[in-house]
Amino acid sequence: MAVKSLSKRQFLLLSGDIASVLFSFYLALVLRRGDTLAYFLTFRNIFLLLSLILVYITSFYIFDFYNVRFKFRSTRFLVSMGGAFGLAYLFGIICFYVFPYKLGRGVFLISWTSTGMLVFGLRLAYSSLFKLHKPRRNVLVLGNGTTAETIISSLKDNTEFRLKAILDKEKVKDKLSHERGVDGKGTIEEFVRRNRINDIVMSLDANSSIELERALVNCRMKGISCYTFESFYERLLEKLPVLMLSDRWFLMSGGFNNLGSRLYKILKRAFDLFAATAIILISLPVGMLITMLIPLTSKGPAFFTQERIGAGKKPFKMVKFRTMARNAEAHGPQWAQKNDGRVTKLGKVLRKTRLDELPQLINVVKGEMSLIGPRPEREYFVNQLSGKIPFYSLRFFVKPGITGWAQVNFRYGADEEDAIEKLRYELYYIKNQSLFLDARILLKTIRVVLTAVGM
């Protein structure tokens, strides 16, 4: 299954934001300079406009403005507005004052203020137009056992789908016998029509009857979307249901296309080198400050090196800023815990902001890691988890990363259950990895750093 594409609602918000930036910039030129439309469309203004649009859209994405499940009438949204426009203000200063096309503070401030008002108004109008608390699509779950329960629990409080009906595959005939259609007997097609089902989620196995499968084909021909449990879980939650998968599923499922793509690997490596070098140079003052503060706040060195397992299960020495007290694992390896007493006061700040990961950029330059990928794990935990979690070893087919899909969607792993949850996200990334998904992860990582979301 491919990475989610831009939905109609997201496209509506994106188009409105672009229109807001264009109108605000034109308004600022008219009010401040009295410029005409012809001047507005000059090359230098178009270049500046494209830069501003990129600035605003990036800031809005970082602060989740294109999440259609976001409640745009909430305190959280107001906080996000402040963060997004604060970030856009900093980026905008670069566009207006660093680029050679200087238009003055007045144009910038008017356009920035006007954009904020329009974007805020657009979100309020959107909230009124689409009542987000009401589900959009009716779902029929056709199955039985724990797999069905997993899907059912995932649908609770979902704003895109509503669980309309559940049918046990083994008792579907008994259930449908009470449904009287136009032909005098109950059919799955008639049940779907009567209950206005939009999506059918089903398990396909050896016990599925030919009659039932033919009925589902008829439903699909009438425009009803049909999903297997695994594909619907992936679409709904953007992770893979590890405990529901089989070797056959990996053989028959789509995705995993870039695992063998030489072009993707070359582009990703080139980006890793460029971005890692740039971040090292930009963050050098911060890194030097942290290097001085760590020994001052707790006994021990500033850096911490540890052997981790990389791609192909090859060990390498990973380096990071020390966040725990010296000899924190004198009694052997331990899982990181919430409110872990081994973490220093400065270490808590570094972990929340992910600044403790900065030295790993050296590992990226050396080619041992990538900016994006599953987190590298220690051999002790790899041996422990490989024997207990199915398909755990698949994470070693790609380079480990400083950040990843699991890191921006889940907390630090504290036990085996957390390791399973992280693997669900990691396998989703491996299956769907692309430059677009990498860009999403980078932007989400910026959000994590700016909002200090972490353990």
Secondary structure, DSSP 8 states (H G I E B T S, - for coil): -------HHHHHHHHHHHHHHHHHHHHHHHHHH---HHHHTSHHHHHHHHHHHHHHHHHHHHTTTT-TTS-SSSHHHHHHHHHHHHHHHHHHHIIIIISS----HHHHHHHHHHHHHHHHHHHHHHHHHS-TTS--EEEEEE--HHHHHHHHHHTTT-SSEEEEEEE-GGGHHHHHTT---TTSS--HHHHHHHTT--EEEE---TT--HHHHHHHHHHHHTT-EEEEHHHHHHHHHSS--GGG--HHHHHHSS--GGGG-HHHHHHHHHHHHHHHHHHHHHTHHHHHHHHHHHHHHSSS-SEEEEEEE-GGG-EEEEEEE--B-TTTTTT------TT-TTB-HHHHHHHHHTGGGGGGHHHHHHTS-EEESS--B-HHHHHHHHTTSTTGGGGGGS--EEE-HHHHHS----SHHHHHHHHHHHHHHHHH--HHHHHHHHHHHHHHHHHT---
